[in-house]
Amino acid sequence: MESLKSKIGIGIYQLRNEEGYSRQEFADMAGISLNSYSNIENGQSLIKLDTLQTLLDSLYLKMSDFFYKIEL
């Protein structure tokens, strides 16, 4: 069974690719370091909700839509 960290990381990865951004651009949008962002995307760390909200706000995406899309 896939962990919560992995599911969210994969969801963020897919969103980034769909939107055509680099890892560095997404890290900047989220207000975190590239290393921290990479750990989240790779499922090694769990993103803080306020950081996720900041990222999703920059993309005009509701958090509920993001979680619906990744089917937790």
Secondary structure, DSSP 8 states (H G I E B T S, - for coil): ---HHHHHHHHHHHHHHHHT--HHHHHHHHTS-HHHHHHHHTTSS---HHHHHHHHHHTT--HHHHHHHHT-
